[in-house]
């Protein structure tokens, strides 16, 4: 189990470093189908790996690539609802959770592939600055939804945060990536804390996964700053759709 975990860690870390999300989408299926962990153990393991990798991946973007106010607002809102998501998680069948996971990924992937019709938004005005009267409610609502799904599905939320920041809040992709990584760190910590009451985790597998993921995320984070926004968005959308199809098929056949 150690070698597959380390191999998948490289992929998860690279995705987080490049696009500020996607690692969560891959981490849970990789741990369940690739490493062989039960879903109950894969969820908290995913949160540890994705949170640690995101913290490393954001380092190259600390100076100019993070909107700290939005990150803290969205992260704080998600912290509250993560506990509710974890409570609902205990009531649902794992197959249903994975199918829900796939449906949400399809929606997010399609939205990322759609052309953007506007430049900027309430949270990123064309001339710079933020219209807080319009932006704040959207940011809180985004955080609440993402936080709930973090607790429910064991994901850091990047696959939803990235589309939300770009399509709903209007942030450019370069700023979205760093901001998303900070939010993922906050959400992952909250989601992990919400699962402490019934924690099932293999620390050897977690360490192997996390170490390679952190190394890959740091390297990819430096490379990602040189890739055009459009290419990152399209690549992210295609990745989400491919993994959604795989998760749905596995959930139905299992």
KELUMNU-976907 format. One record per residue: residue number from 1; residue in three letters; chain; x, y, z of N, C-alpha, C in turn. Coordinates in steps of 0.1 Angstrom, whole numbers, plus 2048, in hexadecimal, padded with zeros to 3 digits. Example, Ala and Ser with C-alpha at 12.3 -4.5 7.8 and 13.67 -1.06 7.14 Angstrom:
2
NULUM nr rest kette neast nnorth nup caeast canorth caup ceast cnorth cup
NULUM 1 Ala A 884 7C7 84E 87B 7D3 84E 884 7DF 84E $
NULUM 2 Ser A 880 7EA 847 889 7F5 847 881 800 84F $
//
This chain:
254
NULUM nr rest kette neast nnorth nup caeast canorth caup ceast cnorth cup
NULUM 1 Unk A 808 7F4 800 800 800 800 808 80D 800 $
NULUM 2 Unk A 815 80C 805 81D 818 806 821 81D 7F8 $
NULUM 3 Unk A 826 814 7EF 82A 818 7E2 81F 81F 7DA $
NULUM 4 Unk A 813 818 7D9 808 81F 7D2 804 82D 7D8 $
NULUM 5 Unk A 805 82D 7E5 802 83A 7EC 80C 845 7E8 $
NULUM 6 Unk A 818 841 7E7 823 84B 7E4 821 850 7D5 $
NULUM 7 Unk A 81E 846 7CC 81C 849 7BE 810 853 7BC $
NULUM 8 Unk A 805 850 7C2 7F9 858 7C1 7FC 866 7C7 $
NULUM 9 Unk A 804 866 7D2 808 873 7D8 80E 87D 7CE $
NULUM 10 Unk A 816 878 7C5 81D 880 7BB 812 887 7B2 $
NULUM 11 Unk A 808 87F 7AE 7FE 885 7A6 7F5 88F 7AD $
NULUM 12 Unk A 7F1 88B 7B9 7E9 894 7C1 7F0 8A1 7C4 $
NULUM 13 Unk A 7FC 8A1 7C8 804 8AD 7CB 806 8B5 7BE $
NULUM 14 Unk A 809 8AF 7B3 80B 8B7 7A6 7FE 8BE 7A3 $
NULUM 15 Unk A 7F2 8B8 7A4 7E6 8BF 7A1 7E3 8CB 7AA $
NULUM 16 Unk A 7E6 8C9 7B7 7E3 8D4 7C0 7ED 8DF 7BD $
NULUM 17 Unk A 7F9 8DD 7BA 803 8E7 7B7 800 8EF 7AA $
NULUM 18 Unk A 7FA 8E7 7A0 7F8 8EE 793 7EB 8F6 793 $
NULUM 19 Unk A 7E0 8F0 798 7D3 8F7 796 7CC 8FA 7A3 $
NULUM 20 Unk A 7D2 8F7 7AF 7CB 8FB 7BB 7C0 8F2 7BF $
NULUM 21 Unk A 7BF 8E7 7B9 7B4 8DD 7BB 7B6 8D1 7B3 $
NULUM 22 Unk A 7AD 8C8 7B5 7AE 8BB 7AD 7B4 8B0 7B5 $
NULUM 23 Unk A 7BD 8B4 7BE 7C3 8AA 7C7 7B9 8A2 7CF $
NULUM 24 Unk A 7B0 8A9 7D4 7A5 8A3 7DC 79D 899 7D4 $
NULUM 25 Unk A 79A 89D 7C8 792 895 7BF 799 887 7BD $
NULUM 26 Unk A 7A6 888 7BB 7AD 87C 7B8 7B1 874 7C5 $
NULUM 27 Unk A 7B3 87B 7D0 7B8 875 7DC 7AE 86A 7E1 $
NULUM 28 Unk A 7A1 86D 7E2 798 863 7E8 797 857 7DF $
NULUM 29 Unk A 794 858 7D2 794 84C 7C9 7A2 845 7C9 $
NULUM 30 Unk A 7AD 84C 7C9 7BA 845 7C9 7BC 83D 7D6 $
NULUM 31 Unk A 7B8 842 7E1 7B9 83B 7EE 7B0 82F 7EE $
NULUM 32 Unk A 7A4 830 7E9 79A 825 7E9 79D 81B 7DF $
NULUM 33 Unk A 79F 81F 7D2 7A1 815 7C7 7B0 812 7C4 $
NULUM 34 Unk A 7B9 81B 7C7 7C7 819 7C4 7CE 813 7CF $
NULUM 35 Unk A 7CC 818 7DB 7D3 814 7E7 7CC 809 7EE $
NULUM 36 Unk A 7BE 809 7EE 7B7 7FE 7F4 7B1 801 802 $
NULUM 37 Unk A 7B1 80E 805 7AB 812 812 79C 812 811 $
NULUM 38 Unk A 795 80F 81C 786 811 81D 783 820 81C $
NULUM 39 Unk A 777 824 818 774 832 817 775 839 824 $
NULUM 40 Unk A 772 832 82F 772 839 83D 780 83D 840 $
NULUM 41 Unk A 78A 835 83B 798 839 83E 79E 842 833 $
NULUM 42 Unk A 799 841 827 79D 84A 81C 79A 858 81E $
NULUM 43 Unk A 78F 85B 824 78A 869 826 794 871 82F $
NULUM 44 Unk A 796 86D 83B 79F 874 844 7AE 874 83E $
NULUM 45 Unk A 7B2 869 838 7BF 869 832 7C0 873 827 $
NULUM 46 Unk A 7B6 874 81F 7B6 87E 814 7B7 88C 819 $
NULUM 47 Unk A 7B0 88F 824 7B0 89C 82A 7BE 8A0 82F $
NULUM 48 Unk A 7C5 897 835 7D3 899 83A 7DC 89C 82E $
NULUM 49 Unk A 7DC 893 824 7E4 895 819 7E2 8A2 811 $
NULUM 50 Unk A 7D5 8A4 80E 7D2 8B0 806 7D5 8BD 80E $
NULUM 51 Unk A 7D2 8BD 81B 7D5 8C9 823 7E4 8CC 823 $
NULUM 52 Unk A 7EC 8C2 826 7FA 8C4 827 800 8C8 819 $
NULUM 53 Unk A 7FC 8C1 80E 801 8C5 801 7FD 8D3 7FD $
NULUM 54 Unk A 7F1 8D7 800 7EC 8E5 7FD 7F5 8EF 804 $
NULUM 55 Unk A 7F8 8EC 811 800 8F6 819 80E 8F8 812 $
NULUM 56 Unk A 813 8ED 80D 820 8EE 806 81F 8F5 7F8 $
NULUM 57 Unk A 814 8F1 7F1 812 8F6 7E3 810 905 7E3 $
NULUM 58 Unk A 80B 90B 7EE 808 919 7EE 814 922 7F1 $
NULUM 59 Unk A 81F 91C 7F5 82B 923 7F9 830 92C 7ED $
NULUM 60 Unk A 831 927 7E1 836 930 7D6 82C 93B 7D2 $
NULUM 61 Unk A 820 93B 7D7 816 945 7D4 813 94E 7DF $
NULUM 62 Unk A 81A 94E 7EA 816 955 7F6 816 964 7F4 $
NULUM 63 Unk A 81F 96A 7EC 821 978 7EB 815 97F 7E3 $
NULUM 64 Unk A 813 979 7D7 809 980 7CE 7FE 977 7C9 $
NULUM 65 Unk A 7FE 96A 7CD 7F4 961 7C7 7E9 95D 7D0 $
NULUM 66 Unk A 7E6 964 7DB 7DC 960 7E5 7D3 96C 7E8 $
NULUM 67 Unk A 7C6 96B 7E8 7BD 975 7ED 7BA 970 7FB $
NULUM 68 Unk A 7C1 976 805 7C0 970 813 7B3 973 819 $
NULUM 69 Unk A 7AD 97E 816 7A0 981 81D 795 977 818 $
NULUM 70 Unk A 794 975 80B 78B 96B 806 78E 95D 80B $
NULUM 71 Unk A 79B 95A 80B 79E 94C 810 79A 94A 81E $
NULUM 72 Unk A 79C 954 827 798 952 835 789 952 837 $
NULUM 73 Unk A 782 95A 82F 773 95B 830 76D 94D 82C $
NULUM 74 Unk A 771 949 820 76C 93C 81B 770 930 823 $
NULUM 75 Unk A 77C 931 828 781 926 831 77A 925 83E $
NULUM 76 Unk A 777 931 844 770 932 851 762 92D 84F $
NULUM 77 Unk A 75B 931 844 74D 92C 842 74D 91D 840 $
NULUM 78 Unk A 757 917 83A 757 909 837 75A 901 844 $
NULUM 79 Unk A 762 907 84D 765 900 859 759 8FC 861 $
NULUM 80 Unk A 74F 905 861 742 902 869 73B 8F6 862 $
NULUM 81 Unk A 739 8F7 855 731 8ED 84E 738 8E0 84C $
NULUM 82 Unk A 745 8DF 84E 74C 8D3 84C 748 8C8 856 $
NULUM 83 Unk A 744 8CD 862 740 8C4 86D 732 8BE 869 $
NULUM 84 Unk A 729 8C6 863 71C 8C1 85F 71E 8B7 854 $
NULUM 85 Unk A 727 8B9 84A 72A 8B0 840 72F 8A3 845 $
NULUM 86 Unk A 738 8A3 84F 73D 897 855 732 88F 85C $
NULUM 87 Unk A 729 896 862 71D 88F 869 715 888 85F $
NULUM 88 Unk A 712 88F 853 70A 888 849 711 87C 843 $
NULUM 89 Unk A 71F 87D 842 727 873 83C 724 866 843 $
NULUM 90 Unk A 723 866 850 721 85A 858 714 853 856 $
NULUM 91 Unk A 70A 85A 84F 6FD 855 84D 6FB 84F 840 $
NULUM 92 Unk A 704 851 836 702 84D 829 70B 842 824 $
NULUM 93 Unk A 706 83A 81B 70D 82F 815 719 834 80D $
NULUM 94 Unk A 725 82D 80E 731 832 807 72F 833 7F7 $
NULUM 95 Unk A 727 82A 7F2 724 82A 7E3 71D 837 7E0 $
NULUM 96 Unk A 713 83B 7E8 70B 847 7E5 715 853 7E6 $
NULUM 97 Unk A 71E 853 7F0 727 85E 7F1 730 860 7E4 $
NULUM 98 Unk A 735 854 7DF 73D 855 7D4 736 859 7C7 $
NULUM 99 Unk A 729 855 7C6 721 85A 7BB 71E 869 7BC $
NULUM 100 Unk A 71B 86E 7C8 71A 87C 7CA 726 883 7C6 $
NULUM 101 Unk A 731 87E 7CA 73F 883 7C7 740 885 7B8 $
NULUM 102 Unk A 73C 87B 7B0 73D 87B 7A2 734 885 79B $
NULUM 103 Unk A 728 886 7A0 71F 890 79A 724 89E 79C $
NULUM 104 Unk A 729 8A1 7A8 72E 8AF 7AB 73A 8B2 7A2 $
NULUM 105 Unk A 742 8A8 7A0 74E 8AA 798 74B 8AC 789 $
NULUM 106 Unk A 740 8A6 784 73C 8A8 777 737 8B7 775 $
NULUM 107 Unk A 72F 8BB 77F 72A 8C9 77E 736 8D3 77E $
NULUM 108 Unk A 740 8D1 787 74B 8DA 789 754 8DA 77C $
NULUM 109 Unk A 756 8CE 776 75E 8CC 76A 758 8D4 75E $
NULUM 110 Unk A 74B 8D2 75D 744 8D9 751 745 8E8 753 $
NULUM 111 Unk A 743 8ED 75F 744 8FB 761 751 901 75E $
NULUM 112 Unk A 75C 8F9 761 769 8FE 75F 76D 8FE 750 $
NULUM 113 Unk A 766 8F5 748 769 8F5 739 760 8FF 732 $
NULUM 114 Unk A 756 904 738 74E 90F 731 756 91C 730 $
NULUM 115 Unk A 755 923 725 75C 930 724 756 93A 72D $
NULUM 116 Unk A 75F 942 733 75A 94D 73C 755 958 734 $
NULUM 117 Unk A 749 95D 738 743 968 730 746 976 736 $
NULUM 118 Unk A 74C 976 742 74E 983 749 75D 983 74E $
NULUM 119 Unk A 762 98F 750 76F 991 755 76E 997 763 $
NULUM 120 Unk A 773 990 76D 772 994 77B 764 991 781 $
NULUM 121 Unk A 762 997 78C 755 995 793 755 99E 7A0 $
NULUM 122 Unk A 74B 99B 7A8 74A 9A3 7B5 757 9A2 7BD $
NULUM 123 Unk A 75D 997 7BD 769 994 7C6 776 997 7BF $
NULUM 124 Unk A 775 99B 7B2 781 99F 7AA 77D 9A9 7A0 $
NULUM 125 Unk A 77B 9B6 7A4 776 9C0 79A 781 9C2 78F $
NULUM 126 Unk A 77C 9C6 783 786 9C8 778 791 9D2 77B $
NULUM 127 Unk A 78E 9DC 783 798 9E6 786 79F 9E2 793 $
NULUM 128 Unk A 79D 9D7 799 7A3 9D3 7A5 799 9D6 7B1 $
NULUM 129 Unk A 79B 9CF 7BC 793 9D1 7C8 788 9C7 7C8 $
NULUM 130 Unk A 77F 9C9 7D3 774 9BF 7D5 768 9C7 7D9 $
NULUM 131 Unk A 75C 9C3 7D3 74F 9C8 7D7 74A 9BF 7E3 $
NULUM 132 Unk A 74D 9C3 7EF 74A 9B9 7FA 73B 9B7 7FC $
NULUM 133 Unk A 733 9C1 7F9 724 9BF 7FB 71F 9B3 7F3 $
NULUM 134 Unk A 724 9B2 7E7 720 9A7 7DE 729 99A 7E0 $
NULUM 135 Unk A 736 99D 7E3 73F 992 7E3 73E 989 7F0 $
NULUM 136 Unk A 73C 990 7FC 73C 989 808 732 97E 809 $
NULUM 137 Unk A 725 981 806 71B 976 806 71F 96A 7FD $
NULUM 138 Unk A 724 96D 7F2 728 962 7E8 734 95A 7EE $
NULUM 139 Unk A 73D 961 7F5 749 95A 7FB 745 951 806 $
NULUM 140 Unk A 73C 956 80F 737 94E 81A 72F 942 815 $
NULUM 141 Unk A 726 944 80B 71F 939 806 728 92E 800 $
NULUM 142 Unk A 732 933 7F8 73B 92A 7F2 743 922 7FD $
NULUM 143 Unk A 747 928 807 74E 922 812 745 917 819 $
NULUM 144 Unk A 739 91B 81B 730 912 822 72D 905 81A $
NULUM 145 Unk A 72B 906 80D 729 8FB 805 735 8F2 804 $
NULUM 146 Unk A 741 8F8 801 74D 8F1 800 751 8EA 80D $
NULUM 147 Unk A 74F 8F1 818 752 8EB 825 749 8DE 828 $
NULUM 148 Unk A 73C 8DF 825 734 8D4 827 738 8C8 81F $
NULUM 149 Unk A 73C 8CA 812 741 8BF 80A 74E 8BA 80E $
NULUM 150 Unk A 756 8C2 814 763 8BE 81A 761 8B3 825 $
NULUM 151 Unk A 757 8B6 82E 754 8AC 838 74D 8A0 833 $
NULUM 152 Unk A 744 8A2 829 73C 897 823 744 88D 81B $
NULUM 153 Unk A 74D 893 813 754 88B 809 763 889 80B $
NULUM 154 Unk A 768 890 815 776 88E 819 77F 895 80E $
NULUM 155 Unk A 77B 8A0 809 784 8A7 7FF 787 8B5 805 $
NULUM 156 Unk A 792 8BB 800 796 8C8 805 78D 8D3 7FE $
NULUM 157 Unk A 786 8CF 7F4 77D 8D9 7EE 782 8E0 7E2 $
NULUM 158 Unk A 78F 8DD 7DE 795 8E5 7D3 78D 8E3 7C5 $
NULUM 159 Unk A 787 8D8 7C3 780 8D5 7B6 774 8DE 7B6 $
NULUM 160 Unk A 76F 8E3 7C1 763 8EC 7C1 768 8FA 7C3 $
NULUM 161 Unk A 773 8FC 7CB 777 90A 7CE 77D 910 7C1 $
NULUM 162 Unk A 784 909 7B9 78A 90F 7AD 77F 914 7A4 $
NULUM 163 Unk A 775 90C 7A0 76A 912 798 762 91D 79F $
NULUM 164 Unk A 760 91C 7AC 759 927 7B3 761 934 7B3 $
NULUM 165 Unk A 76E 933 7B5 776 93F 7B6 776 946 7A8 $
NULUM 166 Unk A 777 93E 79D 778 943 790 76B 947 78A $
NULUM 167 Unk A 761 93F 78B 754 941 785 74A 949 78D $
NULUM 168 Unk A 74A 947 79A 740 94E 7A3 746 95B 7A8 $
NULUM 169 Unk A 752 95A 7AD 758 966 7B3 761 96E 7A9 $
NULUM 170 Unk A 764 968 79E 76B 970 794 77A 972 795 $
NULUM 171 Unk A 781 96A 79D 78F 96C 79E 796 966 792 $
NULUM 172 Unk A 7A1 96C 78E 7A9 966 783 7B0 959 788 $
NULUM 173 Unk A 7B3 951 77F 7B8 943 782 7C5 944 78B $
NULUM 174 Unk A 7CD 94E 787 7DA 94F 78E 7D8 952 79D $
NULUM 175 Unk A 7CE 959 7A1 7CB 95C 7AF 7C2 951 7B5 $
NULUM 176 Unk A 7BA 94B 7AC 7B2 940 7B1 7BA 934 7B7 $
NULUM 177 Unk A 7C5 931 7B0 7CC 925 7B4 7D2 927 7C3 $
NULUM 178 Unk A 7D8 932 7C5 7DE 934 7D3 7D3 935 7DD $
NULUM 179 Unk A 7C8 93D 7DA 7BD 93E 7E4 7B7 931 7E7 $
NULUM 180 Unk A 7B5 929 7DC 7AF 91C 7DE 7B7 913 7E7 $
NULUM 181 Unk A 7C4 913 7E6 7CD 90B 7EE 7CC 90F 7FD $
NULUM 182 Unk A 7CB 91C 800 7CA 920 80E 7BC 91B 813 $
NULUM 183 Unk A 7B2 91C 80C 7A4 917 810 7A5 908 812 $
NULUM 184 Unk A 7AB 901 809 7AC 8F2 80B 7B3 8EE 818 $
NULUM 185 Unk A 7BE 8F6 81B 7C5 8F3 828 7BB 8F4 834 $
NULUM 186 Unk A 7B3 8FF 834 7AA 902 83F 79F 8F7 83F $
NULUM 187 Unk A 799 8F4 833 78E 8EA 832 793 8DC 836 $
NULUM 188 Unk A 79F 8D9 832 7A4 8CC 835 7A6 8CA 844 $
NULUM 189 Unk A 7AB 8D4 84A 7AD 8D3 859 7A0 8D2 860 $
NULUM 190 Unk A 796 8DA 85B 788 8D9 861 782 8CB 85F $
NULUM 191 Unk A 783 8C6 852 77D 8B9 84F 784 8AE 857 $
NULUM 192 Unk A 791 8AF 859 798 8A4 860 794 8A5 86F $
NULUM 193 Unk A 792 8B1 875 78E 8B2 882 780 8AC 884 $
NULUM 194 Unk A 778 8AE 87A 76A 8A9 87B 769 89A 87B $
NULUM 195 Unk A 774 893 876 774 885 875 77C 87E 881 $
NULUM 196 Unk A 781 887 88B 789 881 895 781 877 89E $
NULUM 197 Unk A 774 879 89F 76C 870 8A8 76C 862 8A3 $
NULUM 198 Unk A 76E 85F 896 76E 851 891 779 84F 888 $
NULUM 199 Unk A 785 854 88C 791 854 883 796 847 87F $
NULUM 200 Unk A 797 844 872 79D 837 86E 7A8 83C 864 $
NULUM 201 Unk A 7B5 839 867 7BF 83E 85E 7CC 836 860 $
NULUM 202 Unk A 7D2 833 855 7DF 82B 854 7EA 836 853 $
NULUM 203 Unk A 7F1 839 85D 7FB 844 85D 807 841 854 $
NULUM 204 Unk A 80A 835 852 815 832 849 812 835 83A $
NULUM 205 Unk A 806 831 836 801 834 829 7FF 843 828 $
NULUM 206 Unk A 7FA 84A 832 7F7 858 832 805 860 830 $
NULUM 207 Unk A 80F 85B 837 81C 862 836 822 860 828 $
NULUM 208 Unk A 821 854 823 827 852 815 820 85B 80B $
NULUM 209 Unk A 812 85B 80C 80A 863 803 80E 872 804 $
NULUM 210 Unk A 80E 877 811 810 885 814 81E 88A 810 $
NULUM 211 Unk A 828 882 812 836 887 80F 838 889 801 $
NULUM 212 Unk A 834 87F 7F8 836 881 7EA 82C 88C 7E4 $
NULUM 213 Unk A 820 88D 7EA 817 897 7E6 81C 8A5 7E9 $
NULUM 214 Unk A 822 8A7 7F4 828 8B4 7F8 833 8B8 7EF $
NULUM 215 Unk A 83C 8AF 7EC 847 8B1 7E3 843 8B5 7D5 $
NULUM 216 Unk A 839 8AD 7D0 834 8B0 7C2 82D 8BE 7C2 $
NULUM 217 Unk A 825 8C1 7CC 81D 8CD 7CC 826 8DA 7CC $
NULUM 218 Unk A 832 8D9 7D3 83B 8E4 7D3 841 8E7 7C5 $
NULUM 219 Unk A 845 8DC 7BF 84B 8DD 7B1 840 8E2 7A7 $
NULUM 220 Unk A 834 8DC 7A8 82A 8E0 79F 825 8EE 7A1 $
NULUM 221 Unk A 825 8F2 7AE 821 900 7B1 82A 90A 7AA $
NULUM 222 Unk A 836 908 7A8 840 911 7A2 83D 910 792 $
NULUM 223 Unk A 83A 905 78D 838 903 77F 82B 90A 77B $
NULUM 224 Unk A 821 908 784 813 90D 781 812 91C 77E $
NULUM 225 Unk A 81B 923 785 81A 932 783 81E 936 775 $
NULUM 226 Unk A 823 92D 76D 827 931 75F 81D 92C 755 $
NULUM 227 Unk A 813 925 759 809 920 74F 7FD 929 74E $
NULUM 228 Unk A 7F8 92C 742 7ED 935 740 7E0 931 747 $
NULUM 229 Unk A 7D8 93B 74B 7CC 938 752 7C2 92F 74A $
NULUM 230 Unk A 7C1 931 73D 7B7 929 735 7BB 91A 735 $
NULUM 231 Unk A 7C8 918 734 7CD 90A 733 7CB 903 740 $
NULUM 232 Unk A 7CD 90A 74B 7CA 904 759 7BC 901 75A $
NULUM 233 Unk A 7B3 90A 756 7A4 907 758 7A0 8FC 750 $
NULUM 234 Unk A 7A4 8FB 744 7A0 8F0 73B 7A5 8E2 740 $
NULUM 235 Unk A 7B2 8E3 744 7B8 8D6 749 7B1 8D1 755 $
NULUM 236 Unk A 7AD 8DB 75E 7A6 8D7 76B 799 8D2 768 $
NULUM 237 Unk A 791 8D8 75E 784 8D3 75B 784 8C5 755 $
NULUM 238 Unk A 78D 8C2 74C 78E 8B5 746 792 8AB 751 $
NULUM 239 Unk A 79B 8AE 759 79F 8A5 764 794 8A1 76D $
NULUM 240 Unk A 78C 8AB 771 780 8A8 779 776 89F 773 $
NULUM 241 Unk A 773 8A1 766 76A 898 75F 76F 88A 75D $
NULUM 242 Unk A 77B 888 75B 781 87B 759 780 873 766 $
NULUM 243 Unk A 784 879 771 784 873 77E 775 870 783 $
NULUM 244 Unk A 76C 879 77F 75E 878 783 758 86B 77C $
NULUM 245 Unk A 75C 869 770 757 85D 769 75D 850 76F $
NULUM 246 Unk A 769 851 773 770 845 779 769 842 787 $
NULUM 247 Unk A 767 84C 78F 761 84A 79C 753 845 79B $
NULUM 248 Unk A 74B 84A 792 73D 845 790 73D 837 78C $
NULUM 249 Unk A 746 833 782 746 825 77E 74A 81C 789 $
NULUM 250 Unk A 754 81F 791 758 817 79C 74E 816 7A7 $
NULUM 251 Unk A 747 821 7A9 73C 820 7B4 730 817 7AF $
NULUM 252 Unk A 72D 818 7A2 722 810 79D 726 801 79D $
NULUM 253 Unk A 732 7FE 799 736 7F0 798 73A 7E9 7A5 $
NULUM 254 Unk A 73E 7F1 7AF 743 7EC 7BC 737 7E6 7C4 $
//
